[in-house]
């Protein structure tokens, strides 16, 4: 009996030993990597080294000036397993940290097994110093930066902002986020049981952070400031609540100002009532620009050699296309009868641009498929309408209808000759006007001048542009646009000795699926410079108020005139010497 009991105990011991051996084999061999990793996790601290976000500059004449800067701030991280909750209650979770906290005391200490909890962001240097001097266990301060906008609302919808996660949103901050953000580094350090970093160990890893680029914009802060001032004053004078403007060098594509009002404070972006105020309407908001597009239609005809300023047609005051009656906005008896293309541009006659489309298609009596195809080619490929312009910002393509596929193509393209039944951005339109007036070259618009490296501006290379229409066509279009402006429409606002041209566009807005007679958007696009020379600047203005009529002659043209006169003075352009 005793021998049986001894045998049973031996078997039991052998079984237990076998189980232990199997378990040890399983842990040491099969699960070795897992348990090694868990052990390393207990004695290794891993911290991200934050890259410094690049700053943003505007030009002040020939000198770069920072308009978006960085302020040193700190992120507070807590290890709930190592930290003393009572000690941190007053130090970190007090009233003075209320605006910085992203987690409550209860949330942080609910699970003591956690080793990493982000507690607060954008903590100032004074508070960070207080925390550091207290030397609390299980607390780390990560140095970082927050964005500071010393110019306030200046260029806000162009610049954008940086959100709480450090990601650029909208404008330059969003579109160039990758370049500005840089690449974070990594610091992996062996620590003791109290999570104190050791200075020795082969497991230490340090990957340096790569700071973001300091981007210099082509925007001249003086031009930007004055364009915004002019828009604001005119909006108040006219009782309108939305306005945008862009100023460019037509020969290089450099953007000197890009303004959208109303603006906002990028430093307090969370306080805005609607995200609509973040949208850059120059590049992201396609609309129907109306009769400013007549210049593109006539330029197509001139470049193809089928018409000129003196080409004559018979103006009946309207055209019927695909059963639709298309009227001229100007219905004066003096305009009826034989009319030149120049006069059609001067008085913005829809019948004139429709007639040009007929000539483009090779038949003076009707619109043809060939004409639609050629106009589509010039609109999209030559002038860049409905296409990405290449500007270093977010862009919306808009819509240019297919010349063949779909019903009612003739009426669609008849309306497109004067800028309706199509959607384009202001950036596309003014870029097309650059081509019209700069000698026929398609230059890429740019808002980036270069990069600050070691305190010096390193400019980006620019191409000369592609010749897409002839120099003669460009010369003719400058003459035609100058002729249009020097009619009654300029109202004597241009100083003598300067060569200034442009075109109005008053677009009906679609409401409930049809064009409204009670809501219009006003546009003016033009150029300026010294007489006898290529233009030095182009300007495009858009102004409106939802639910109201806004005519280009009354509202957009005066804004252009004021900006134009400012540019003549700012660029110190000399009048033609007699």
C-alpha distance (Angstrom), angle and dihedral (degrees) to the residues before:
residue distance angle dihedral
X1 . . .
X2 3.78 . .
X3 3.80 90.4 .
X4 3.82 90.7 53.4
X5 3.80 90.8 50.7
X6 3.81 90.5 50.8
X7 3.82 91.4 49.3
X8 3.83 89.9 49.5
X9 3.81 91.8 51.4
X10 3.80 91.1 47.9
X11 3.80 90.9 51.6
X12 3.81 89.3 48.5
X13 3.80 91.5 51.1
X14 3.81 91.5 47.3
X15 3.82 89.4 50.9
X16 3.81 94.2 49.5
X17 3.80 90.8 45.9
X18 3.79 89.5 49.6
X19 3.81 91.7 51.1
X20 3.81 90.2 49.6
X21 3.80 91.5 48.7
X22 3.82 92.0 49.4
X23 3.80 91.0 47.2
X24 3.81 91.6 48.6
X25 3.81 90.3 49.5
X26 3.80 90.3 48.8
X27 3.83 92.8 48.5
X28 3.80 98.2 39.5
X29 3.79 99.2 38.9
X30 3.79 111.7 18.4
X31 3.85 98.3 34.7
X32 3.78 96.8 27.7
X33 3.80 96.8 118.1
X34 3.79 93.2 47.6
X35 3.82 94.6 51.9
X36 3.80 92.5 43.2
X37 3.79 88.7 53.7
X38 3.80 91.2 49.4
X39 3.79 90.4 49.8
X40 3.80 91.8 49.3
X41 3.79 89.3 49.2
X42 3.80 89.2 58.3
X43 3.79 94.7 54.6
X44 3.80 103.1 29.2
X45 3.81 126.8 85.0
X46 3.78 116.7 -158.7
X47 3.78 119.4 -166.2
X48 3.77 131.0 176.8
X49 3.80 115.5 -128.5
X50 3.78 104.0 -141.4
X51 3.78 117.8 -136.0
X52 3.78 117.1 -129.8
X53 3.79 110.4 -109.9
X54 3.78 113.5 -122.8
X55 3.79 119.0 -108.8
X56 3.81 124.7 -123.6
X57 3.79 124.3 -127.4
X58 3.78 135.3 -167.8
X59 3.78 124.1 -159.3
X60 3.79 119.7 -103.9
X61 3.76 97.7 -162.6
X62 3.81 100.2 -59.3
X63 3.82 97.1 -18.0
X64 3.84 125.9 85.3
X65 3.81 114.5 -126.7
X66 3.82 124.1 -168.5
X67 3.81 112.4 -117.2
X68 3.81 97.5 165.7
X69 3.79 115.6 43.2
X70 3.80 140.4 170.0
X71 3.80 127.6 -113.3
X72 3.82 118.9 -162.3
X73 3.81 112.1 -111.2
X74 3.80 135.6 158.2
X75 3.79 138.2 -127.2
X76 3.82 115.7 -143.9
X77 3.81 117.9 -141.4
X78 3.82 124.2 -174.8
X79 3.81 131.8 -160.7
X80 3.86 101.8 -148.6
X81 3.82 91.3 -162.3
X82 3.81 93.7 57.7
X83 3.82 102.5 28.8
X84 3.81 126.9 94.2
X85 3.82 107.5 -126.3
X86 3.80 94.9 -158.1
X87 3.81 92.2 50.1
X88 3.80 92.1 51.4
X89 3.80 95.2 46.3
X90 3.78 93.8 83.5
X91 3.79 98.5 23.5
X92 3.80 100.1 53.0
X93 3.80 108.7 3.9
X94 3.81 95.7 50.5
X95 3.82 129.0 115.0
X96 3.80 93.1 -94.7
X97 3.83 89.2 65.3
X98 3.80 96.9 44.7
X99 3.81 95.8 108.7
X100 3.82 92.7 46.2
X101 3.82 100.7 47.7
X102 3.78 118.9 105.7
X103 3.82 94.8 173.9
X104 3.81 132.6 38.0
X105 3.78 127.0 -125.7
X106 3.80 89.9 -110.0
X107 3.81 92.4 52.9
X108 3.80 93.2 48.4
X109 3.81 97.0 50.5
X110 3.79 99.0 35.1
X111 3.81 90.9 94.8
X112 3.82 113.4 35.1
X113 3.80 92.5 -173.4
X114 3.79 92.1 71.4
X115 3.79 114.9 102.0
X116 3.82 100.1 -168.0
X117 3.80 130.0 41.6
X118 3.81 124.6 164.2
X119 3.80 104.8 -138.9
X120 3.81 110.5 168.1
X121 3.81 141.1 11.2
X122 3.80 136.0 -158.2
X123 3.78 94.3 20.3
X124 3.82 111.4 174.4
X125 3.80 125.0 -118.8
X126 3.84 94.6 -106.1
X127 3.78 94.3 54.2
X128 3.79 90.8 43.0
X129 3.79 89.5 53.8
X130 3.83 90.0 51.7
X131 3.80 91.6 51.8
X132 3.79 93.0 45.7
X133 3.83 93.0 50.5
X134 3.84 91.3 50.8
X135 3.84 88.7 58.5
X136 3.82 95.5 -152.1
X137 3.81 115.9 -169.5
X138 3.79 116.9 -111.5
X139 3.82 95.9 18.2
X140 3.81 126.4 117.7
X141 3.78 131.0 -174.6
X142 3.79 116.2 -149.4
X143 3.77 114.1 -160.4
X144 3.79 115.6 -133.5
X145 3.78 141.5 140.5
X146 3.78 139.8 -111.5
X147 3.77 126.8 -151.6
X148 3.78 121.0 -97.9
X149 3.81 121.6 -167.0
X150 3.82 107.6 -161.2
X151 3.82 92.6 -179.4
X152 3.82 92.6 57.4
X153 3.79 112.0 -151.2
X154 3.80 95.6 -2.7
X155 3.80 108.0 131.1
X156 3.81 91.5 -12.5
X157 3.80 96.3 152.3
X158 3.79 89.7 47.4
X159 3.81 95.0 47.1
X160 3.83 101.3 41.5
X161 3.81 120.4 -167.2
X162 3.82 144.4 -101.2
X163 3.81 118.4 -108.3
X164 3.81 128.5 -139.9
X165 3.82 91.1 -88.2
X166 3.80 90.8 57.3
X167 3.79 94.8 -107.9
X168 3.80 121.3 136.4
X169 3.78 114.4 -118.1
X170 3.82 127.2 -162.5
X171 3.80 125.9 -21.4
X172 3.79 122.0 26.1
X173 3.82 92.1 -26.8
X174 3.80 90.1 59.5
X175 3.80 102.2 34.8
X176 3.83 93.3 46.7
X177 3.80 96.1 33.5
X178 3.80 93.5 123.3
X179 3.80 93.3 53.3
X180 3.80 94.1 42.6
X181 3.81 97.4 42.7
X182 3.78 99.0 55.2
X183 3.83 122.4 -167.1
X184 3.80 124.4 -61.6
X185 3.80 119.7 -128.5
X186 3.81 131.0 -141.8
X187 3.81 134.2 -124.4
X188 3.82 115.1 -169.0
X189 3.82 113.2 -179.2
X190 3.82 134.2 -179.1
X191 3.83 110.1 -122.6
X192 3.80 136.2 -170.3
X193 3.82 125.4 -119.9
X194 3.80 90.3 -80.0
X195 3.82 91.1 54.7
X196 3.80 91.5 -109.1
X197 3.81 112.0 149.8
X198 3.80 115.6 -113.8
X199 3.78 120.9 -144.7
X200 3.78 94.2 -141.6
X201 3.77 134.7 60.4
X202 3.76 138.6 96.1
X203 3.81 91.5 -119.0
X204 3.82 94.0 70.9
X205 3.81 111.3 117.0
X206 3.80 127.8 -175.7
X207 3.80 122.2 -179.0
X208 3.83 110.3 179.4
X209 3.79 119.5 -127.6
X210 3.80 118.2 -114.9
X211 3.80 109.4 -137.4
X212 3.79 120.5 -134.7
X213 3.79 123.9 -103.3
X214 3.80 121.5 -89.9
X215 3.81 99.6 -127.4
X216 3.80 121.6 -151.6
X217 3.80 115.8 -156.6
X218 3.80 127.0 -147.4
X219 3.80 86.6 -130.0
X220 3.80 112.5 116.9
X221 3.80 105.8 -142.5
X222 3.82 90.6 -148.8
X223 3.81 92.3 54.9
X224 3.80 91.3 41.7
X225 3.78 92.2 50.7
X226 3.79 94.2 48.6
X227 3.80 94.9 44.4
X228 3.80 89.5 52.7
X229 3.79 90.0 47.1
X230 3.80 92.1 51.5
X231 3.80 92.4 47.3
X232 3.78 92.2 49.5
X233 3.79 93.6 48.8
X234 3.81 93.2 47.4
X235 3.80 93.2 45.8
X236 3.79 89.5 54.6
X237 3.81 91.7 44.8
X238 3.82 93.5 48.4
X239 3.80 97.8 37.2
X240 3.81 93.7 -122.0
X241 3.80 124.4 139.9
X242 3.83 105.0 -160.2
X243 3.79 128.6 55.2
X244 3.79 138.4 154.7
X245 3.78 133.4 -177.4
X246 3.78 137.7 177.2
X247 3.81 129.3 -166.2
X248 3.80 121.4 -163.1
X249 3.76 144.5 173.9
X250 3.83 99.3 -118.6
X251 3.79 93.7 -157.7
X252 3.82 98.0 54.8
X253 3.81 103.9 21.3
X254 3.81 92.0 -122.6
X255 3.80 112.9 152.3
X256 3.80 111.5 -136.3
X257 3.81 97.8 -179.0
X258 3.79 136.9 6.1
X259 3.78 113.5 -177.6
X260 3.79 132.6 179.4
X261 3.79 123.4 177.8
X262 2.94 138.3 -126.1
X263 3.78 93.8 44.3
X264 3.82 134.1 -174.6
X265 3.81 140.7 -146.0
X266 3.84 108.3 -92.3
X267 3.80 90.2 -158.2
X268 3.84 88.9 61.5
X269 3.79 100.0 33.2
X270 3.82 92.3 143.6
X271 3.79 90.7 66.7
X272 3.82 96.5 65.4
X273 3.80 116.9 111.8
X274 3.81 96.8 -140.6
X275 3.80 134.0 24.4
X276 3.80 87.0 -137.8
X277 3.80 87.7 84.9
X278 3.82 89.6 66.2
X279 3.82 93.7 61.0
X280 3.80 117.4 106.9
X281 3.80 98.8 -140.5
X282 3.80 93.1 -167.5
X283 3.80 93.1 68.6
X284 3.81 106.9 12.0
X285 3.80 106.9 41.7
X286 3.83 114.8 71.9
X287 3.79 116.2 -161.6
X288 3.80 141.3 159.0
X289 3.82 105.1 -86.8
X290 3.82 94.5 -171.3
X291 3.79 123.7 -160.2
X292 3.80 98.1 8.1
X293 3.83 82.2 82.3
X294 3.82 91.5 64.4
X295 3.81 85.7 81.7
X296 3.82 89.9 60.3
X297 3.80 91.7 48.7
X298 3.80 94.2 49.6
X299 3.81 91.3 43.9
X300 3.81 88.9 55.3
X301 3.80 90.2 54.4
X302 3.80 92.6 45.5
X303 3.81 92.8 48.6
X304 3.82 91.2 49.1
X305 3.80 90.0 49.4
X306 3.81 95.7 -121.9
X307 3.81 99.1 114.9
X308 3.78 145.0 12.9
X309 3.80 137.8 -170.2
X310 3.83 91.5 -81.9
X311 3.82 95.5 48.2
X312 3.80 107.5 123.6
X313 3.80 132.9 -146.5
X314 3.80 134.1 169.0
X315 3.81 112.7 -98.3
X316 3.81 113.9 -151.1
X317 3.78 93.0 172.2
X318 3.80 92.4 -108.8
X319 3.81 145.7 34.4
X320 3.81 129.4 -144.6
X321 3.82 111.8 -142.3
X322 3.82 122.9 174.4
X323 3.79 87.7 -12.7
X324 3.84 92.6 -54.4
X325 3.79 120.7 120.5
X326 3.80 111.7 -136.4
X327 3.80 113.4 -166.4
X328 3.77 133.2 -163.0
X329 3.79 113.8 -114.2
X330 3.83 89.3 -137.8
X331 3.79 107.3 64.2
X332 3.80 105.0 -180.0
X333 3.81 123.4 143.8
X334 3.80 88.9 -135.4
X335 3.80 89.6 64.8
X336 3.80 95.8 54.0
X337 3.80 122.3 99.8
X338 3.81 128.4 27.1
X339 3.81 107.7 10.5
X340 3.80 132.7 176.6
X341 3.80 124.3 -130.4
X342 3.81 88.5 -117.7
X343 3.79 90.1 55.9
X344 3.79 90.2 46.6
X345 3.81 88.7 56.2
X346 3.80 92.7 44.1
X347 3.81 92.1 53.0
X348 3.80 95.2 31.6
X349 3.80 94.5 -123.2
X350 3.80 113.8 -175.3
X351 3.79 89.8 -156.4
X352 3.81 89.0 62.5
X353 3.81 95.5 54.9
X354 3.83 90.9 44.7
X355 3.80 89.2 52.1
X356 3.81 89.1 50.8
X357 3.82 89.2 54.9
X358 3.80 89.6 53.3
X359 3.81 91.0 52.4
X360 3.80 91.0 47.0
X361 3.81 87.5 57.7
X362 3.79 93.4 49.3
X363 3.82 98.5 -110.5
X364 3.82 120.7 92.6
X365 3.81 91.0 -162.5
X366 3.78 103.3 53.1
X367 3.81 146.2 17.0
X368 3.80 112.3 -101.9
X369 3.79 135.0 -163.3
X370 3.80 88.8 -114.6
X371 3.78 90.1 55.8
X372 3.79 92.4 50.3
X373 3.81 91.1 49.2
X374 3.79 93.1 50.4
X375 3.80 93.4 47.1
X376 3.81 89.7 48.8
X377 3.82 90.1 51.4
X378 3.80 93.2 51.2
X379 3.80 94.5 42.4
X380 3.81 94.6 50.3
X381 3.81 107.7 25.3
X382 3.81 102.9 29.5
X383 3.81 101.0 33.2
X384 3.84 99.1 23.9
X385 3.80 98.9 -128.0
X386 3.80 112.8 162.9
X387 3.83 90.4 11.8
X388 3.79 135.7 99.7
X389 3.78 108.8 -90.3
X390 3.80 94.7 -155.8
X391 3.81 95.2 -118.0
X392 3.83 111.8 151.0
X393 3.81 93.6 -112.7
X394 3.78 137.8 82.5
X395 3.81 109.3 -74.1
X396 3.78 135.6 -165.9
X397 3.80 113.0 -149.9
X398 3.79 98.4 -148.3
X399 3.80 119.1 -159.9
X400 3.80 136.2 -75.0
X401 3.81 111.3 -178.3
X402 3.79 121.2 -120.1
X403 3.83 111.6 -99.2
X404 3.83 94.0 -137.7
X405 3.81 113.6 20.7
X406 3.80 117.1 75.6
X407 3.79 139.8 34.2
X408 3.78 125.1 -68.1
X409 3.80 95.9 20.6
X410 3.82 92.9 156.6
X411 3.81 94.0 55.4
X412 3.80 90.7 41.4
X413 3.80 92.2 54.7
X414 3.79 92.9 40.7
X415 3.81 87.5 59.6
X416 3.80 91.8 43.3
X417 3.81 90.4 59.8
X418 3.80 86.6 71.0
X419 3.80 97.8 35.8
X420 3.80 103.9 -96.4
X421 3.84 128.5 116.2
X422 3.82 88.6 36.3
X423 3.81 136.0 86.3
X424 3.81 122.2 -141.0
X425 3.80 136.9 153.5
X426 3.77 127.1 -114.3
X427 3.80 88.5 -115.9
X428 3.81 91.0 57.4
X429 3.80 92.3 48.3
X430 3.80 97.7 47.8
X431 3.82 90.2 44.1
X432 3.80 88.0 54.6
X433 3.80 90.1 49.8
X434 3.79 89.2 52.0
X435 3.80 87.5 60.2
X436 3.81 91.2 47.1
X437 3.79 93.9 56.0
X438 3.84 108.3 25.4
X439 3.79 97.0 71.2
X440 3.81 96.6 -78.0
X441 3.80 101.7 -64.7
X442 3.79 123.3 139.5
X443 3.81 104.3 -138.5
X444 3.79 123.7 -175.5
X445 3.80 113.0 -114.0
X446 3.79 113.0 -125.2
X447 3.77 136.6 -170.0
X448 3.84 94.3 -178.9
X449 3.79 118.7 84.9
X450 3.78 95.2 177.5
X451 3.81 143.2 -84.0
X452 3.78 134.8 -60.9
X453 3.81 108.7 -122.8
X454 3.79 119.0 177.2
X455 3.78 90.7 -16.2
X456 3.80 93.5 -53.5
X457 3.80 129.5 106.0
X458 3.80 113.5 -116.7
X459 3.80 106.4 -165.1
X460 3.79 122.5 -143.3
X461 3.78 118.8 -120.0
X462 3.80 117.5 -104.7
X463 3.76 128.6 -156.8
X464 3.79 121.6 -129.4
X465 3.77 93.0 -121.8
X466 3.78 132.7 -116.0
X467 3.81 121.1 -79.5
X468 3.81 101.7 -123.0
X469 3.81 101.8 158.8
X470 3.78 127.5 27.2
X471 3.79 123.3 -91.2
X472 3.81 87.2 -121.0
X473 3.80 91.7 55.8
X474 3.80 89.1 50.7
X475 3.81 91.2 49.8
X476 3.82 91.2 50.0
X477 3.82 91.6 49.1
X478 3.81 92.1 50.4
X479 3.79 88.2 52.4
X480 3.79 92.4 47.6
X481 3.81 94.2 47.7
X482 3.81 90.5 45.8
X483 3.81 88.7 50.4
X484 3.79 91.0 50.5
X485 3.78 92.6 51.7
X486 3.79 94.7 45.8
X487 3.81 91.2 59.9
X488 3.78 119.2 86.2
X489 3.80 89.7 -65.2
X490 3.83 97.7 78.8
X491 3.80 92.3 55.4
X492 3.81 91.8 -151.8
X493 3.79 94.8 -70.1
X494 3.82 97.7 130.1
X495 3.83 118.4 90.9
X496 3.79 118.0 -122.2
X497 3.78 120.2 -95.3
X498 3.81 95.2 33.3
X499 3.76 127.9 105.2
X500 3.80 111.1 -134.2
X501 3.79 128.5 165.0
X502 3.75 138.6 166.0
X503 3.77 150.3 141.7
X504 3.79 136.7 -119.5
X505 3.79 126.1 -133.7
X506 3.80 124.8 -168.4
X507 3.80 110.1 -176.8
X508 3.77 128.2 -165.2
X509 3.80 112.8 -132.9
X510 3.80 122.0 -129.8
X511 3.80 113.0 -121.1
X512 3.81 123.8 173.2
X513 3.79 91.1 -4.3
X514 3.81 97.8 -53.3
X515 3.78 139.3 76.5
X516 3.79 113.7 -87.4
X517 3.80 120.9 -134.9
X518 3.81 89.6 -158.1
X519 3.81 102.3 54.0
X520 3.80 125.1 59.0
X521 3.80 135.9 163.9
X522 3.81 118.8 -141.7
X523 3.82 123.6 -140.8
X524 3.78 135.7 175.4
X525 3.82 126.7 -176.9
X526 3.77 124.3 -177.8
X527 3.78 150.0 137.4
X528 3.77 138.6 -129.5
X529 3.77 143.5 -167.0
X530 3.77 143.5 116.6
X531 3.80 117.0 -38.7
X532 3.80 111.6 -99.6
X533 3.82 94.5 23.5
X534 3.78 135.9 86.2
X535 3.82 113.3 -85.8
X536 3.80 117.9 -88.0
X537 3.80 97.9 -155.6
X538 3.79 143.8 15.4
X539 3.80 124.3 -153.5
X540 3.79 131.7 -166.8
X541 3.80 123.7 -170.3
X542 3.80 130.7 -172.0
X543 3.81 124.1 -177.9
X544 3.79 132.9 169.7
X545 3.78 149.6 136.9
X546 3.78 123.6 -141.8
X547 3.78 112.3 -104.9
X548 3.81 95.6 14.8
X549 3.79 136.4 97.3
X550 3.80 113.0 -114.7
X551 3.80 116.5 -178.0
X552 3.79 120.6 -156.8
X553 3.81 95.7 -135.2
X554 3.80 93.1 53.3
X555 3.78 100.5 39.3
X556 3.82 116.1 12.8
X557 3.81 98.8 39.1
X558 3.84 95.4 57.9
X559 3.81 90.6 50.1
X560 3.80 90.8 51.6
X561 3.81 90.2 48.5
X562 3.79 93.0 53.2
X563 3.82 93.1 46.8
X564 3.81 90.1 46.0
X565 3.79 92.9 52.9
X566 3.80 90.1 47.6
X567 3.83 90.9 52.3
X568 3.82 92.0 50.7
X569 3.80 89.5 55.3
X570 3.80 96.5 39.7
X571 3.80 94.4 49.2
X572 3.83 89.2 43.2
X573 3.79 91.6 -130.1
X574 3.78 115.0 -175.5
X575 3.80 120.9 -135.2
X576 3.77 119.6 -120.4
X577 3.78 109.8 -79.0
X578 3.82 113.0 -125.0
